[in-house]
Amino acid sequence: MEFLDAIHPEWQHMWAGLADDRLNAGDAICLHQGKCWEYMGSSEDHHHFRHPLHPLTDKPEYVYVERRRVAVGWACGS
């Protein structure tokens, strides 16, 4: 597991992918009772996010956003 900082080239892509998740309706923050999405780190294939109290479900939620290099590798046949 690695932790990407805000200057990493994938930073904007991974947060946009989080916003696009079915739970979030375009909102990458989903502020609810002072809680919001937290970036937990990145594996080789995915970026990991956790929301301790999601406004849609009122419970903890986890989303895994596919890394760009995985999608590009798949499209190129790697």
TORKOL-846032 format. One record per residue: residue number from 1; x, y, z of N, C-alpha, C in turn. Coordinates in nm, 2 decimals. Example, Ala and Ser with C-alpha at 12.3 -4.5 7.8 and 13.67 -1.06 7.14 Angstrom:
<drenlum><num>1</num><n_east>1.32</n_east><n_north>-0.57</n_north><n_up>0.78</n_up><ca_east>1.23</ca_east><ca_north>-0.45</ca_north><ca_up>0.78</ca_up><c_east>1.32</c_east><c_north>-0.33</c_north><c_up>0.78</c_up></drenlum>
<drenlum><num>2</num><n_east>1.28</n_east><n_north>-0.22</n_north><n_up>0.71</n_up><ca_east>1.37</ca_east><ca_north>-0.11</ca_north><ca_up>0.71</ca_up><c_east>1.29</c_east><c_north>0.00</c_north><c_up>0.79</c_up></drenlum>
This chain:
<drenlum><num>1</num><n_east>0.09</n_east><n_north>-0.12</n_north><n_up>0.00</n_up><ca_east>0.00</ca_east><ca_north>0.00</ca_north><ca_up>0.00</ca_up><c_east>0.09</c_east><c_north>0.12</c_north><c_up>0.00</c_up></drenlum>
<drenlum><num>2</num><n_east>0.06</n_east><n_north>0.22</n_north><n_up>-0.08</n_up><ca_east>0.13</ca_east><ca_north>0.35</ca_north><ca_up>-0.08</ca_up><c_east>0.03</c_east><c_north>0.46</c_north><c_up>-0.06</c_up></drenlum>
<drenlum><num>3</num><n_east>0.08</n_east><n_north>0.57</n_north><n_up>-0.02</n_up><ca_east>0.00</ca_east><ca_north>0.69</ca_north><ca_up>0.00</ca_up><c_east>0.04</c_east><c_north>0.80</c_north><c_up>-0.10</c_up></drenlum>
<drenlum><num>4</num><n_east>-0.05</n_east><n_north>0.84</n_north><n_up>-0.19</n_up><ca_east>-0.02</ca_east><ca_north>0.94</ca_north><ca_up>-0.29</ca_up><c_east>-0.05</c_east><c_north>1.08</c_north><c_up>-0.23</c_up></drenlum>
<drenlum><num>5</num><n_east>0.04</n_east><n_north>1.18</n_north><n_up>-0.26</n_up><ca_east>0.01</ca_east><ca_north>1.31</ca_north><ca_up>-0.21</ca_up><c_east>-0.06</c_east><c_north>1.39</c_north><c_up>-0.32</c_up></drenlum>
<drenlum><num>6</num><n_east>-0.11</n_east><n_north>1.51</n_north><n_up>-0.29</n_up><ca_east>-0.19</ca_east><ca_north>1.59</ca_north><ca_up>-0.37</ca_up><c_east>-0.12</c_east><c_north>1.64</c_north><c_up>-0.50</c_up></drenlum>
<drenlum><num>7</num><n_east>0.01</n_east><n_north>1.62</n_north><n_up>-0.51</n_up><ca_east>0.07</ca_east><ca_north>1.66</ca_north><ca_up>-0.64</ca_up><c_east>0.09</c_east><c_north>1.54</c_north><c_up>-0.73</c_up></drenlum>
<drenlum><num>8</num><n_east>0.05</n_east><n_north>1.43</n_north><n_up>-0.69</n_up><ca_east>0.07</ca_east><ca_north>1.31</ca_north><ca_up>-0.78</ca_up><c_east>-0.02</c_east><c_north>1.32</c_north><c_up>-0.90</c_up></drenlum>
<drenlum><num>9</num><n_east>0.02</n_east><n_north>1.28</n_north><n_up>-1.02</n_up><ca_east>-0.06</ca_east><ca_north>1.29</ca_north><ca_up>-1.14</ca_up><c_east>-0.20</c_east><c_north>1.22</c_north><c_up>-1.13</c_up></drenlum>
<drenlum><num>10</num><n_east>-0.21</n_east><n_north>1.12</n_north><n_up>-1.05</n_up><ca_east>-0.34</ca_east><ca_north>1.05</ca_north><ca_up>-1.04</ca_up><c_east>-0.44</c_east><c_north>1.11</c_north><c_up>-0.94</c_up></drenlum>
<drenlum><num>11</num><n_east>-0.40</n_east><n_north>1.21</n_north><n_up>-0.87</n_up><ca_east>-0.48</ca_east><ca_north>1.27</ca_north><ca_up>-0.76</ca_up><c_east>-0.62</c_east><c_north>1.31</c_north><c_up>-0.81</c_up></drenlum>
<drenlum><num>12</num><n_east>-0.62</n_east><n_north>1.40</n_north><n_up>-0.91</n_up><ca_east>-0.75</ca_east><ca_north>1.45</ca_north><ca_up>-0.96</ca_up><c_east>-0.83</c_east><c_north>1.34</c_north><c_up>-1.02</c_up></drenlum>
<drenlum><num>13</num><n_east>-0.77</n_east><n_north>1.24</n_north><n_up>-1.09</n_up><ca_east>-0.84</ca_east><ca_north>1.13</ca_north><ca_up>-1.15</ca_up><c_east>-0.91</c_east><c_north>1.04</c_north><c_up>-1.04</c_up></drenlum>
<drenlum><num>14</num><n_east>-0.84</n_east><n_north>1.01</n_north><n_up>-0.93</n_up><ca_east>-0.90</ca_east><ca_north>0.92</ca_north><ca_up>-0.83</ca_up><c_east>-1.01</c_east><c_north>0.99</c_north><c_up>-0.76</c_up></drenlum>
<drenlum><num>15</num><n_east>-1.00</n_east><n_north>1.12</n_north><n_up>-0.73</n_up><ca_east>-1.11</ca_east><ca_north>1.19</ca_north><ca_up>-0.66</ca_up><c_east>-1.23</c_east><c_north>1.20</c_north><c_up>-0.76</c_up></drenlum>
<drenlum><num>16</num><n_east>-1.21</n_east><n_north>1.22</n_north><n_up>-0.88</n_up><ca_east>-1.32</ca_east><ca_north>1.23</ca_north><ca_up>-0.98</ca_up><c_east>-1.38</c_east><c_north>1.09</c_north><c_up>-0.99</c_up></drenlum>
<drenlum><num>17</num><n_east>-1.31</n_east><n_north>0.98</n_north><n_up>-0.99</n_up><ca_east>-1.36</ca_east><ca_north>0.85</ca_north><ca_up>-0.99</ca_up><c_east>-1.45</c_east><c_north>0.82</c_north><c_up>-0.86</c_up></drenlum>
<drenlum><num>18</num><n_east>-1.41</n_east><n_north>0.87</n_north><n_up>-0.75</n_up><ca_east>-1.49</ca_east><ca_north>0.86</ca_north><ca_up>-0.63</ca_up><c_east>-1.62</c_east><c_north>0.93</c_north><c_up>-0.64</c_up></drenlum>
<drenlum><num>19</num><n_east>-1.61</n_east><n_north>1.06</n_north><n_up>-0.70</n_up><ca_east>-1.74</ca_east><ca_north>1.13</ca_north><ca_up>-0.72</ca_up><c_east>-1.83</c_east><c_north>1.06</c_north><c_up>-0.81</c_up></drenlum>
<drenlum><num>20</num><n_east>-1.78</n_east><n_north>0.99</n_north><n_up>-0.91</n_up><ca_east>-1.86</ca_east><ca_north>0.92</ca_north><ca_up>-1.01</ca_up><c_east>-1.92</c_east><c_north>0.79</c_north><c_up>-0.95</c_up></drenlum>
<drenlum><num>21</num><n_east>-1.88</n_east><n_north>0.74</n_north><n_up>-0.83</n_up><ca_east>-1.94</ca_east><ca_north>0.62</ca_north><ca_up>-0.78</ca_up><c_east>-2.09</c_east><c_north>0.64</c_north><c_up>-0.75</c_up></drenlum>
<drenlum><num>22</num><n_east>-2.16</n_east><n_north>0.53</n_north><n_up>-0.77</n_up><ca_east>-2.31</ca_east><ca_north>0.54</ca_north><ca_up>-0.76</ca_up><c_east>-2.36</c_east><c_north>0.59</c_north><c_up>-0.63</c_up></drenlum>
<drenlum><num>23</num><n_east>-2.28</n_east><n_north>0.58</n_north><n_up>-0.52</n_up><ca_east>-2.32</ca_east><ca_north>0.63</ca_north><ca_up>-0.39</ca_up><c_east>-2.32</c_east><c_north>0.79</c_north><c_up>-0.38</c_up></drenlum>
<drenlum><num>24</num><n_east>-2.23</n_east><n_north>0.85</n_north><n_up>-0.46</n_up><ca_east>-2.20</ca_east><ca_north>0.99</ca_north><ca_up>-0.44</ca_up><c_east>-2.26</c_east><c_north>1.09</c_north><c_up>-0.53</c_up></drenlum>
<drenlum><num>25</num><n_east>-2.32</n_east><n_north>1.06</n_north><n_up>-0.64</n_up><ca_east>-2.40</ca_east><ca_north>1.15</ca_north><ca_up>-0.72</ca_up><c_east>-2.31</c_east><c_north>1.27</c_north><c_up>-0.76</c_up></drenlum>
<drenlum><num>26</num><n_east>-2.18</n_east><n_north>1.25</n_north><n_up>-0.79</n_up><ca_east>-2.10</ca_east><ca_north>1.36</ca_north><ca_up>-0.83</ca_up><c_east>-2.03</c_east><c_north>1.43</c_north><c_up>-0.72</c_up></drenlum>
<drenlum><num>27</num><n_east>-2.05</n_east><n_north>1.40</n_north><n_up>-0.60</n_up><ca_east>-1.99</ca_east><ca_north>1.46</ca_north><ca_up>-0.48</ca_up><c_east>-1.88</c_east><c_north>1.38</c_north><c_up>-0.42</c_up></drenlum>
<drenlum><num>28</num><n_east>-1.75</n_east><n_north>1.43</n_north><n_up>-0.43</n_up><ca_east>-1.64</ca_east><ca_north>1.35</ca_north><ca_up>-0.38</ca_up><c_east>-1.62</c_east><c_north>1.37</c_north><c_up>-0.23</c_up></drenlum>
<drenlum><num>29</num><n_east>-1.70</n_east><n_north>1.46</n_north><n_up>-0.17</n_up><ca_east>-1.68</ca_east><ca_north>1.49</ca_north><ca_up>-0.02</ca_up><c_east>-1.79</c_east><c_north>1.42</c_north><c_up>0.06</c_up></drenlum>
<drenlum><num>30</num><n_east>-1.92</n_east><n_north>1.44</n_north><n_up>0.02</n_up><ca_east>-2.03</ca_east><ca_north>1.38</ca_north><ca_up>0.09</ca_up><c_east>-2.03</c_east><c_north>1.41</c_north><c_up>0.24</c_up></drenlum>
<drenlum><num>31</num><n_east>-2.02</n_east><n_north>1.54</n_north><n_up>0.27</n_up><ca_east>-2.02</ca_east><ca_north>1.58</ca_north><ca_up>0.41</ca_up><c_east>-2.15</c_east><c_north>1.54</c_north><c_up>0.48</c_up></drenlum>
<drenlum><num>32</num><n_east>-2.14</n_east><n_north>1.48</n_north><n_up>0.59</n_up><ca_east>-2.25</ca_east><ca_north>1.43</ca_north><ca_up>0.67</ca_up><c_east>-2.21</c_east><c_north>1.42</c_north><c_up>0.82</c_up></drenlum>
<drenlum><num>33</num><n_east>-2.28</n_east><n_north>1.50</n_north><n_up>0.90</n_up><ca_east>-2.25</ca_east><ca_north>1.50</ca_north><ca_up>1.04</ca_up><c_east>-2.10</c_east><c_north>1.52</c_north><c_up>1.07</c_up></drenlum>
<drenlum><num>34</num><n_east>-2.04</n_east><n_north>1.61</n_north><n_up>0.99</n_up><ca_east>-1.90</ca_east><ca_north>1.64</ca_north><ca_up>1.01</ca_up><c_east>-1.80</c_east><c_north>1.53</c_north><c_up>0.96</c_up></drenlum>
<drenlum><num>35</num><n_east>-1.85</n_east><n_north>1.43</n_north><n_up>0.89</n_up><ca_east>-1.77</ca_east><ca_north>1.32</ca_north><ca_up>0.83</ca_up><c_east>-1.77</c_east><c_north>1.34</c_north><c_up>0.68</c_up></drenlum>
<drenlum><num>36</num><n_east>-1.66</n_east><n_north>1.29</n_north><n_up>0.62</n_up><ca_east>-1.65</ca_east><ca_north>1.30</ca_north><ca_up>0.47</ca_up><c_east>-1.56</c_east><c_north>1.18</c_north><c_up>0.43</c_up></drenlum>
<drenlum><num>37</num><n_east>-1.55</n_east><n_north>1.17</n_north><n_up>0.29</n_up><ca_east>-1.47</ca_east><ca_north>1.07</ca_north><ca_up>0.24</ca_up><c_east>-1.32</c_east><c_north>1.09</c_north><c_up>0.28</c_up></drenlum>
<drenlum><num>38</num><n_east>-1.25</n_east><n_north>0.98</n_north><n_up>0.31</n_up><ca_east>-1.11</ca_east><ca_north>0.98</ca_north><ca_up>0.35</ca_up><c_east>-1.03</c_east><c_north>0.89</c_north><c_up>0.25</c_up></drenlum>
<drenlum><num>39</num><n_east>-0.92</n_east><n_north>0.94</n_north><n_up>0.20</n_up><ca_east>-0.83</ca_east><ca_north>0.86</ca_north><ca_up>0.12</ca_up><c_east>-0.75</c_east><c_north>0.78</c_north><c_up>0.21</c_up></drenlum>
<drenlum><num>40</num><n_east>-0.75</n_east><n_north>0.64</n_north><n_up>0.19</n_up><ca_east>-0.68</ca_east><ca_north>0.55</ca_north><ca_up>0.28</ca_up><c_east>-0.55</c_east><c_north>0.50</c_north><c_up>0.23</c_up></drenlum>
<drenlum><num>41</num><n_east>-0.53</n_east><n_north>0.52</n_north><n_up>0.10</n_up><ca_east>-0.41</ca_east><ca_north>0.47</ca_north><ca_up>0.03</ca_up><c_east>-0.44</c_east><c_north>0.41</c_north><c_up>-0.10</c_up></drenlum>
<drenlum><num>42</num><n_east>-0.33</n_east><n_north>0.36</n_north><n_up>-0.17</n_up><ca_east>-0.34</ca_east><ca_north>0.30</ca_north><ca_up>-0.30</ca_up><c_east>-0.27</c_east><c_north>0.17</c_north><c_up>-0.30</c_up></drenlum>
<drenlum><num>43</num><n_east>-0.33</n_east><n_north>0.07</n_north><n_up>-0.36</n_up><ca_east>-0.26</ca_east><ca_north>-0.05</ca_north><ca_up>-0.39</ca_up><c_east>-0.22</c_east><c_north>-0.05</c_north><c_up>-0.53</c_up></drenlum>
<drenlum><num>44</num><n_east>-0.16</n_east><n_north>-0.16</n_north><n_up>-0.58</n_up><ca_east>-0.12</ca_east><ca_north>-0.17</ca_north><ca_up>-0.72</ca_up><c_east>-0.23</c_east><c_north>-0.14</c_north><c_up>-0.82</c_up></drenlum>
<drenlum><num>45</num><n_east>-0.35</n_east><n_north>-0.18</n_north><n_up>-0.79</n_up><ca_east>-0.46</ca_east><ca_north>-0.17</ca_north><ca_up>-0.88</ca_up><c_east>-0.57</c_east><c_north>-0.07</c_north><c_up>-0.85</c_up></drenlum>
<drenlum><num>46</num><n_east>-0.58</n_east><n_north>-0.03</n_north><n_up>-0.72</n_up><ca_east>-0.69</ca_east><ca_north>0.06</ca_north><ca_up>-0.68</ca_up><c_east>-0.65</c_east><c_north>0.17</c_north><c_up>-0.58</c_up></drenlum>
<drenlum><num>47</num><n_east>-0.73</n_east><n_north>0.27</n_north><n_up>-0.57</n_up><ca_east>-0.72</ca_east><ca_north>0.37</ca_north><ca_up>-0.47</ca_up><c_east>-0.84</c_east><c_north>0.34</c_north><c_up>-0.37</c_up></drenlum>
<drenlum><num>48</num><n_east>-0.81</n_east><n_north>0.35</n_north><n_up>-0.24</n_up><ca_east>-0.90</ca_east><ca_north>0.30</ca_north><ca_up>-0.14</ca_up><c_east>-0.95</c_east><c_north>0.43</c_north><c_up>-0.06</c_up></drenlum>
<drenlum><num>49</num><n_east>-1.09</n_east><n_north>0.43</n_north><n_up>-0.05</n_up><ca_east>-1.15</ca_east><ca_north>0.54</ca_north><ca_up>0.02</ca_up><c_east>-1.25</c_east><c_north>0.48</c_north><c_up>0.12</c_up></drenlum>
<drenlum><num>50</num><n_east>-1.27</n_east><n_north>0.56</n_north><n_up>0.23</n_up><ca_east>-1.36</ca_east><ca_north>0.52</ca_north><ca_up>0.34</ca_up><c_east>-1.44</c_east><c_north>0.64</c_north><c_up>0.38</c_up></drenlum>
<drenlum><num>51</num><n_east>-1.57</n_east><n_north>0.62</n_north><n_up>0.40</n_up><ca_east>-1.65</ca_east><ca_north>0.73</ca_north><ca_up>0.46</ca_up><c_east>-1.71</c_east><c_north>0.67</c_north><c_up>0.58</c_up></drenlum>
<drenlum><num>52</num><n_east>-1.68</n_east><n_north>0.73</n_north><n_up>0.70</n_up><ca_east>-1.73</ca_east><ca_north>0.67</ca_north><ca_up>0.83</ca_up><c_east>-1.88</c_east><c_north>0.67</c_north><c_up>0.85</c_up></drenlum>
<drenlum><num>53</num><n_east>-1.95</n_east><n_north>0.77</n_north><n_up>0.78</n_up><ca_east>-2.09</ca_east><ca_north>0.78</ca_north><ca_up>0.80</ca_up><c_east>-2.15</c_east><c_north>0.84</c_north><c_up>0.68</c_up></drenlum>
<drenlum><num>54</num><n_east>-2.17</n_east><n_north>0.76</n_north><n_up>0.57</n_up><ca_east>-2.22</ca_east><ca_north>0.82</ca_north><ca_up>0.45</ca_up><c_east>-2.36</c_east><c_north>0.87</c_north><c_up>0.45</c_up></drenlum>
<drenlum><num>55</num><n_east>-2.39</n_east><n_north>0.99</n_north><n_up>0.39</n_up><ca_east>-2.52</ca_east><ca_north>1.04</ca_north><ca_up>0.40</ca_up><c_east>-2.63</c_east><c_north>0.96</c_north><c_up>0.34</c_up></drenlum>
<drenlum><num>56</num><n_east>-2.60</n_east><n_north>0.88</n_north><n_up>0.24</n_up><ca_east>-2.70</ca_east><ca_north>0.80</ca_north><ca_up>0.17</ca_up><c_east>-2.74</c_east><c_north>0.68</c_north><c_up>0.25</c_up></drenlum>
<drenlum><num>57</num><n_east>-2.65</n_east><n_north>0.62</n_north><n_up>0.32</n_up><ca_east>-2.67</ca_east><ca_north>0.49</ca_north><ca_up>0.39</ca_up><c_east>-2.67</c_east><c_north>0.51</c_north><c_up>0.54</c_up></drenlum>
<drenlum><num>58</num><n_east>-2.61</n_east><n_north>0.61</n_north><n_up>0.59</n_up><ca_east>-2.60</ca_east><ca_north>0.64</ca_north><ca_up>0.74</ca_up><c_east>-2.51</c_east><c_north>0.53</c_north><c_up>0.80</c_up></drenlum>
<drenlum><num>59</num><n_east>-2.41</n_east><n_north>0.48</n_north><n_up>0.73</n_up><ca_east>-2.32</ca_east><ca_north>0.38</ca_north><ca_up>0.78</ca_up><c_east>-2.19</c_east><c_north>0.39</c_north><c_up>0.71</c_up></drenlum>
<drenlum><num>60</num><n_east>-2.09</n_east><n_north>0.32</n_north><n_up>0.76</n_up><ca_east>-1.96</ca_east><ca_north>0.33</ca_north><ca_up>0.69</ca_up><c_east>-1.96</c_east><c_north>0.27</c_north><c_up>0.55</c_up></drenlum>
<drenlum><num>61</num><n_east>-1.89</n_east><n_north>0.33</n_north><n_up>0.46</n_up><ca_east>-1.89</ca_east><ca_north>0.28</ca_north><ca_up>0.32</ca_up><c_east>-1.74</c_east><c_north>0.29</c_north><c_up>0.27</c_up></drenlum>
<drenlum><num>62</num><n_east>-1.71</n_east><n_north>0.20</n_north><n_up>0.18</n_up><ca_east>-1.58</ca_east><ca_north>0.19</ca_north><ca_up>0.12</ca_up><c_east>-1.59</c_east><c_north>0.18</c_north><c_up>-0.03</c_up></drenlum>
<drenlum><num>63</num><n_east>-1.51</n_east><n_north>0.26</n_north><n_up>-0.10</n_up><ca_east>-1.51</ca_east><ca_north>0.26</ca_north><ca_up>-0.24</ca_up><c_east>-1.36</c_east><c_north>0.24</c_north><c_up>-0.29</c_up></drenlum>
<drenlum><num>64</num><n_east>-1.35</n_east><n_north>0.16</n_north><n_up>-0.39</n_up><ca_east>-1.22</ca_east><ca_north>0.13</ca_north><ca_up>-0.45</ca_up><c_east>-1.22</c_east><c_north>0.18</c_north><c_up>-0.60</c_up></drenlum>
<drenlum><num>65</num><n_east>-1.14</n_east><n_north>0.28</n_north><n_up>-0.63</n_up><ca_east>-1.13</ca_east><ca_north>0.34</ca_north><ca_up>-0.76</ca_up><c_east>-1.02</c_east><c_north>0.28</c_north><c_up>-0.83</c_up></drenlum>
<drenlum><num>66</num><n_east>-1.04</n_east><n_north>0.22</n_north><n_up>-0.95</n_up><ca_east>-0.94</ca_east><ca_north>0.16</ca_north><ca_up>-1.03</ca_up><c_east>-0.83</c_east><c_north>0.26</c_north><c_up>-1.07</c_up></drenlum>
<drenlum><num>67</num><n_east>-0.71</n_east><n_north>0.22</n_north><n_up>-1.06</n_up><ca_east>-0.60</ca_east><ca_north>0.31</ca_north><ca_up>-1.10</ca_up><c_east>-0.59</c_east><c_north>0.33</c_north><c_up>-1.25</c_up></drenlum>
<drenlum><num>68</num><n_east>-0.55</n_east><n_north>0.44</n_north><n_up>-1.30</n_up><ca_east>-0.55</ca_east><ca_north>0.47</ca_north><ca_up>-1.44</ca_up><c_east>-0.46</c_east><c_north>0.37</c_north><c_up>-1.51</c_up></drenlum>
<drenlum><num>69</num><n_east>-0.35</n_east><n_north>0.33</n_north><n_up>-1.46</n_up><ca_east>-0.26</ca_east><ca_north>0.24</ca_north><ca_up>-1.53</ca_up><c_east>-0.32</c_east><c_north>0.10</c_north><c_up>-1.55</c_up></drenlum>
<drenlum><num>70</num><n_east>-0.41</n_east><n_north>0.06</n_north><n_up>-1.46</n_up><ca_east>-0.48</ca_east><ca_north>-0.06</ca_north><ca_up>-1.48</ca_up><c_east>-0.57</c_east><c_north>-0.05</c_north><c_up>-1.60</c_up></drenlum>
<drenlum><num>71</num><n_east>-0.65</n_east><n_north>0.05</n_north><n_up>-1.60</n_up><ca_east>-0.74</ca_east><ca_north>0.07</ca_north><ca_up>-1.72</ca_up><c_east>-0.67</c_east><c_north>0.08</c_north><c_up>-1.85</c_up></drenlum>
<drenlum><num>72</num><n_east>-0.56</n_east><n_north>0.16</n_north><n_up>-1.85</n_up><ca_east>-0.48</ca_east><ca_north>0.17</ca_north><ca_up>-1.97</ca_up><c_east>-0.42</c_east><c_north>0.04</c_north><c_up>-2.01</c_up></drenlum>
<drenlum><num>73</num><n_east>-0.37</n_east><n_north>-0.04</n_north><n_up>-1.91</n_up><ca_east>-0.31</ca_east><ca_north>-0.17</ca_north><ca_up>-1.94</ca_up><c_east>-0.41</c_east><c_north>-0.26</c_north><c_up>-2.00</c_up></drenlum>
<drenlum><num>74</num><n_east>-0.53</n_east><n_north>-0.26</n_north><n_up>-1.95</n_up><ca_east>-0.64</ca_east><ca_north>-0.35</ca_north><ca_up>-2.00</ca_up><c_east>-0.67</c_east><c_north>-0.31</c_north><c_up>-2.14</c_up></drenlum>
<drenlum><num>75</num><n_east>-0.69</n_east><n_north>-0.18</n_north><n_up>-2.17</n_up><ca_east>-0.72</ca_east><ca_north>-0.14</ca_north><ca_up>-2.30</ca_up><c_east>-0.62</c_east><c_north>-0.17</c_north><c_up>-2.40</c_up></drenlum>
<drenlum><num>76</num><n_east>-0.49</n_east><n_north>-0.17</n_north><n_up>-2.36</n_up><ca_east>-0.38</ca_east><ca_north>-0.20</ca_north><ca_up>-2.45</ca_up><c_east>-0.35</c_east><c_north>-0.35</c_north><c_up>-2.46</c_up></drenlum>
<drenlum><num>77</num><n_east>-0.42</n_east><n_north>-0.43</n_north><n_up>-2.38</n_up><ca_east>-0.40</ca_east><ca_north>-0.57</ca_north><ca_up>-2.39</ca_up><c_east>-0.28</c_east><c_north>-0.62</c_north><c_up>-2.30</c_up></drenlum>
<drenlum><num>78</num><n_east>-0.24</n_east><n_north>-0.54</n_north><n_up>-2.21</n_up><ca_east>-0.13</ca_east><ca_north>-0.58</ca_north><ca_up>-2.12</ca_up><c_east>-0.17</c_east><c_north>-0.68</c_north><c_up>-2.02</c_up></drenlum>
